[in-house]
Amino acid sequence: MLENLIATLKADPRTIVFTEGPDPRILEAASRLKKDNILSSILVGNVDEVKAAAAKGGFDIEGIEIIDPETYSEMDAMVEKMVELRKGKMSAEDCRKALSKGNYFGTMLVKMGKADALLGGATYSTADTVRPALQLIKTKPGNKIVSSCFILNRETENGADMYAMGDCAININPGEDDLVEIAIETARTAKAFGIDPKVAMLSYSTLGSGKGETVDMMRNATAKVKEAAPDLAVDGELQFDAAFSPVVAQTKCKGSPVAGQANTFIFPDINAGNIGYKIAQRLGGFEAFGPILQGLNAPINDLSRGCNADEVYKMAIITAGLK
């Protein structure tokens, strides 16, 4: 699944900053990325602490850059730039205090061009990773929100089953326009993984079979997606069985360009999305990659605090490879 992204990174070398440098999982992943010659890494943390943790775990980080916010030679310039970006919302003293923490410091390394991408969340919460990104990196032109998707991958004898699901981690109750952004960005992420996106806007109703506010919302959002991205295969509102099963699609919505063959699923809210991807992961035997953050001006992603080193390694490739 990662082959295309690895090829991209080897052809166009990039640097990723890890906000939690002393964490053994981060160190193992950074060591492996170095050994495989895929990515350059920056580890944020006290130099002695990072090196001691690496030695304890037996991880080779020789040549990997370690930056301690407490001794960073360009801190004054970083503080000045952050004050400018916050536009009066934070004083120089506030900014300096924030930059003593790896999440803000790492984000500013990306903003100032010292790194191409950032991966955090091994110990930070999702909010602590997303907040600095929203404040300092901001959303891309034309985007009003940050959203997320998960890539679900299951290896089979005939290759791999791959699906994209959004938004399962960021937007609690998205509105119609938010769902439009989520659908278009999730389709874009799906393409980066080699998925030809066929987007189903999910509901408990299929093309008018049920009624309710969320049904109307998904139906209206579908129409807006079609208008905003006319080349994108999208349909809705669709129940999951109609979106996924060709047999059910023939009964419920014959003639739909998506029903029965959908591979990119957009949920009406975070409850449905979070439950949905975890059911696929646990009962369906899928490996879940994400949350992959979408809509930001630079590639920044969040780890689960329960992640392992292999997940860090793969998410680093995904994060930098989607730049």
C-alpha positions as CSV (number, residue, x, y, z in Angstrom):
1,M,0.0,0.0,0.0
2,L,2.9,2.4,0.8
3,E,5.0,1.6,-2.3
4,N,3.9,4.7,-4.3
5,L,4.4,7.0,-1.4
6,I,7.9,5.6,-0.7
7,A,8.8,6.0,-4.3
8,T,7.7,9.6,-4.1
9,L,9.8,10.3,-1.0
10,K,12.9,8.7,-2.5
11,A,12.5,10.8,-5.7
12,D,11.8,14.0,-3.7
13,P,13.6,13.8,-0.3
14,R,11.7,15.3,2.6
15,T,12.1,16.0,6.3
16,I,9.5,15.2,9.0
17,V,9.5,16.6,12.5
18,F,8.5,14.3,15.4
19,T,7.2,16.4,18.3
20,E,7.9,13.7,21.0
21,G,11.6,12.9,20.3
22,P,12.3,10.9,23.5
23,D,9.4,8.4,23.0
24,P,10.8,4.9,22.2
25,R,8.2,4.4,19.5
26,I,9.2,7.6,17.8
27,L,12.9,6.7,18.1
28,E,12.4,3.2,16.7
29,A,10.4,4.6,13.7
30,A,13.0,7.3,13.0
31,S,15.8,4.8,13.2
32,R,14.0,2.6,10.7
33,L,13.2,5.5,8.3
34,K,16.9,6.4,8.3
35,K,18.0,2.8,7.7
36,D,15.5,2.4,4.8
37,N,16.6,5.8,3.4
38,I,13.0,7.0,3.1
39,L,12.9,10.2,5.2
40,S,15.0,12.6,7.1
41,S,13.8,13.2,10.7
42,I,14.0,15.9,13.3
43,L,13.4,14.8,16.9
44,V,12.2,17.5,19.3
45,G,13.4,17.2,22.8
46,N,16.3,17.5,25.2
47,V,19.4,16.2,23.4
48,D,20.7,14.1,26.3
49,E,17.3,12.7,27.1
50,V,16.7,11.7,23.4
51,K,20.1,10.1,23.1
52,A,19.7,8.2,26.4
53,A,16.3,6.9,25.4
54,A,17.7,5.8,22.0
55,A,20.7,4.0,23.7
56,K,18.4,2.3,26.1
57,G,16.2,1.0,23.3
58,G,19.1,0.1,21.0
59,F,18.0,2.5,18.3
60,D,20.5,4.0,15.8
61,I,19.8,7.7,15.5
62,E,23.3,8.7,14.5
63,G,23.0,11.6,12.1
64,I,19.3,12.4,13.0
65,E,18.9,16.0,14.0
66,I,17.7,16.6,17.5
67,I,16.4,20.1,18.4
68,D,15.8,21.3,22.0
69,P,13.4,24.2,22.2
70,E,15.2,25.4,25.3
71,T,18.5,25.9,23.5
72,Y,17.3,26.6,19.9
73,S,19.5,29.3,18.4
74,E,16.7,30.8,16.3
75,M,14.1,31.0,19.0
76,D,13.8,34.8,19.0
77,A,13.0,34.8,15.3
78,M,10.5,32.0,15.8
79,V,8.8,33.9,18.6
80,E,8.6,37.0,16.4
81,K,7.1,35.1,13.6
82,M,4.5,33.4,15.8
83,V,3.5,36.8,17.3
84,E,2.9,38.0,13.7
85,L,0.9,34.9,12.9
86,R,-1.3,35.1,16.0
87,K,-2.1,38.8,15.1
88,G,-2.4,40.1,18.6
89,K,-4.0,37.1,20.2
90,M,-0.8,36.0,21.9
91,S,2.0,38.2,23.4
92,A,5.7,37.4,22.8
93,E,5.8,36.0,26.3
94,D,2.8,33.7,25.5
95,C,4.4,32.6,22.3
96,R,7.7,31.8,23.9
97,K,5.9,29.7,26.6
98,A,3.9,27.8,23.9
99,L,7.1,27.2,21.9
100,S,8.7,25.5,24.8
101,K,6.3,22.6,24.1
102,G,7.0,20.2,21.3
103,N,3.7,20.5,19.5
104,Y,3.9,24.3,19.0
105,F,7.7,24.2,18.4
106,G,7.4,21.4,15.8
107,T,4.6,23.2,14.0
108,M,6.6,26.4,13.7
109,L,9.6,24.4,12.3
110,V,7.2,23.4,9.5
111,K,5.9,26.9,9.1
112,M,9.4,28.4,8.9
113,G,10.5,25.8,6.3
114,K,12.8,23.8,8.5
115,A,10.7,20.7,8.0
116,D,8.2,19.6,5.3
117,A,5.8,17.7,7.6
118,L,4.9,16.9,11.2
119,L,3.8,13.9,13.1
120,G,2.6,14.1,16.7
121,G,0.2,12.6,19.1
122,A,2.2,9.7,20.7
123,T,1.6,11.5,24.0
124,Y,-0.3,14.6,22.9
125,S,-4.1,14.6,22.4
126,T,-5.5,15.1,18.9
127,A,-6.6,18.6,20.0
128,D,-3.0,19.4,21.1
129,T,-1.8,18.4,17.6
130,V,-4.6,20.1,15.6
131,R,-4.7,23.4,17.6
132,P,-1.2,24.6,16.7
133,A,-1.8,23.6,13.1
134,L,-5.0,25.6,12.8
135,Q,-3.4,28.6,14.5
136,L,-0.1,28.6,12.6
137,I,-0.3,26.5,9.4
138,K,-4.0,27.3,8.8
139,T,-6.3,25.8,6.1
140,K,-5.6,25.7,2.4
141,P,-7.1,28.4,0.2
142,G,-10.8,27.4,-0.5
143,N,-10.9,25.2,2.7
144,K,-12.7,26.4,5.8
145,I,-12.2,23.3,8.0
146,V,-9.7,20.6,8.9
147,S,-11.1,17.2,8.4
148,S,-9.8,13.6,8.6
149,C,-10.1,10.3,7.0
150,F,-8.9,6.7,7.6
151,I,-7.6,4.4,5.0
152,L,-8.7,0.9,5.6
153,N,-6.5,-1.8,4.1
154,R,-6.9,-5.6,4.1
155,E,-4.4,-7.8,2.2
156,T,-6.0,-10.7,0.3
157,E,-4.7,-13.5,-2.0
158,N,-5.7,-11.3,-5.0
159,G,-4.1,-8.1,-3.8
160,A,-5.6,-5.7,-1.3
161,D,-9.0,-4.3,-0.4
162,M,-8.8,-0.6,0.3
163,Y,-11.4,2.0,1.3
164,A,-11.4,5.6,2.6
165,M,-13.7,6.7,5.4
166,G,-14.3,10.3,6.6
167,D,-14.7,12.1,8.9
168,C,-14.1,9.8,11.8
169,A,-12.0,11.9,14.1
170,I,-12.3,15.7,13.9
171,N,-15.7,17.2,13.0
172,I,-18.4,16.2,15.5
173,N,-21.5,17.5,13.8
174,P,-20.5,18.7,10.3
175,G,-23.0,20.9,8.4
176,E,-23.8,20.5,4.7
177,D,-20.9,22.7,3.5
178,D,-18.5,20.9,5.9
179,L,-19.6,17.6,4.4
180,V,-18.8,18.9,0.9
181,E,-15.3,19.7,1.9
182,I,-14.9,16.4,3.7
183,A,-16.1,14.4,0.7
184,I,-13.8,16.2,-1.8
185,E,-10.8,16.1,0.5
186,T,-11.4,12.4,1.3
187,A,-11.6,11.6,-2.4
188,R,-8.4,13.4,-2.9
189,T,-6.7,11.4,-0.2
190,A,-8.1,8.2,-1.6
191,K,-6.5,9.0,-5.0
192,A,-3.1,9.4,-3.3
193,F,-3.4,5.8,-2.2
194,G,-4.3,4.5,-5.6
195,I,-8.0,4.3,-5.0
196,D,-10.3,5.5,-7.8
197,P,-12.8,7.3,-5.6
198,K,-16.5,6.4,-5.8
199,V,-18.0,8.4,-3.0
200,A,-21.1,7.3,-1.0
201,M,-22.7,9.9,1.2
202,L,-24.0,7.6,3.9
203,S,-27.4,7.8,5.8
204,Y,-30.0,5.5,7.2
205,S,-32.0,6.3,4.0
206,T,-31.4,5.5,0.4
207,L,-32.5,8.1,-2.1
208,G,-35.5,9.2,-0.2
209,S,-36.6,5.9,1.4
210,G,-36.4,7.6,4.9
211,K,-37.0,11.0,6.2
212,G,-35.3,13.3,8.7
213,E,-32.9,16.3,9.1
214,T,-29.7,14.3,8.6
215,V,-31.2,12.6,5.5
216,D,-31.9,16.0,4.0
217,M,-28.4,17.1,5.0
218,M,-26.7,14.2,3.2
219,R,-28.9,14.6,0.2
220,N,-28.3,18.3,-0.1
221,A,-24.5,17.8,0.6
222,T,-24.4,15.3,-2.3
223,A,-25.9,17.8,-4.7
224,K,-23.3,20.4,-3.6
225,V,-20.5,18.0,-4.1
226,K,-21.7,17.2,-7.6
227,E,-21.8,20.9,-8.3
228,A,-18.3,21.6,-6.8
229,A,-16.6,18.5,-8.2
230,P,-18.5,17.5,-11.4
231,D,-15.9,14.9,-12.4
232,L,-16.2,13.1,-9.0
233,A,-18.3,9.9,-8.9
234,V,-20.6,10.6,-5.9
235,D,-24.1,9.6,-4.9
236,G,-26.3,9.9,-1.9
237,E,-28.0,9.7,0.4
238,L,-27.2,5.9,0.5
239,Q,-27.5,3.3,3.2
240,F,-24.2,1.4,3.6
241,D,-25.6,-1.9,2.2
242,A,-26.8,-0.1,-0.9
243,A,-23.4,1.7,-1.3
244,F,-21.4,-1.5,-0.8
245,S,-23.4,-4.5,-2.1
246,P,-24.1,-4.8,-5.9
247,V,-27.1,-7.0,-5.1
248,V,-28.7,-4.5,-2.7
249,A,-27.9,-1.7,-5.1
250,Q,-29.9,-3.4,-7.9
251,T,-32.9,-3.4,-5.6
252,K,-32.6,-0.1,-3.9
253,C,-31.0,2.2,-6.4
254,K,-30.5,0.6,-9.8
255,G,-28.6,2.9,-12.2
256,S,-26.6,4.7,-9.6
257,P,-23.0,5.4,-10.7
258,V,-21.8,4.6,-7.2
259,A,-24.1,2.3,-5.4
260,G,-22.8,-1.2,-5.1
261,Q,-19.2,-0.2,-5.9
262,A,-18.5,2.6,-3.4
263,N,-15.0,2.7,-1.9
264,T,-15.0,6.1,-0.3
265,F,-17.5,6.6,2.5
266,I,-18.6,9.9,4.0
267,F,-20.4,9.7,7.4
268,P,-23.0,12.2,8.6
269,D,-21.2,12.7,11.9
270,I,-18.3,11.6,14.0
271,N,-20.3,9.1,16.0
272,A,-21.2,7.1,12.9
273,G,-17.7,7.6,11.4
274,N,-15.7,6.5,14.4
275,I,-17.9,3.5,15.1
276,G,-18.0,2.6,11.4
277,Y,-14.2,2.5,10.8
278,K,-13.6,0.6,14.1
279,I,-16.2,-2.1,13.2
280,A,-14.4,-2.5,9.9
281,Q,-11.0,-2.7,11.7
282,R,-12.0,-5.1,14.4
283,L,-14.6,-7.3,12.8
284,G,-13.4,-7.0,9.2
285,G,-9.7,-7.5,9.8
286,F,-8.7,-4.3,8.2
287,E,-5.6,-2.3,9.1
288,A,-6.6,1.4,9.8
289,F,-4.3,4.2,8.8
290,G,-5.1,7.6,10.3
291,P,-6.5,9.9,11.2
292,I,-5.1,11.5,8.1
293,L,-5.7,15.3,8.5
294,Q,-7.0,17.1,5.5
295,G,-7.4,20.7,4.4
296,L,-4.2,22.1,6.0
297,N,-1.6,24.2,4.2
298,A,1.1,21.6,5.2
299,P,1.1,17.9,6.0
300,I,0.5,17.4,9.7
301,N,-0.9,14.3,11.2
302,D,-2.0,12.9,14.5
303,L,-1.0,9.5,16.1
304,S,-3.1,7.5,18.5
305,R,-1.6,7.5,22.0
306,G,-1.8,3.7,21.8
307,C,0.2,3.5,18.7
308,N,3.2,1.2,18.1
309,A,6.5,1.9,16.3
310,D,5.3,0.3,13.1
311,E,2.2,2.6,13.0
312,V,4.5,5.6,13.6
313,Y,6.8,4.4,10.7
314,K,3.8,4.0,8.3
315,M,2.1,7.2,9.4
316,A,5.4,9.2,8.8
317,I,5.5,7.9,5.3
318,I,1.9,8.7,4.7
319,T,2.2,12.2,6.2
320,A,5.3,13.2,4.2
321,G,4.3,11.4,1.1
322,L,1.0,13.3,0.9
323,K,2.7,16.7,0.8
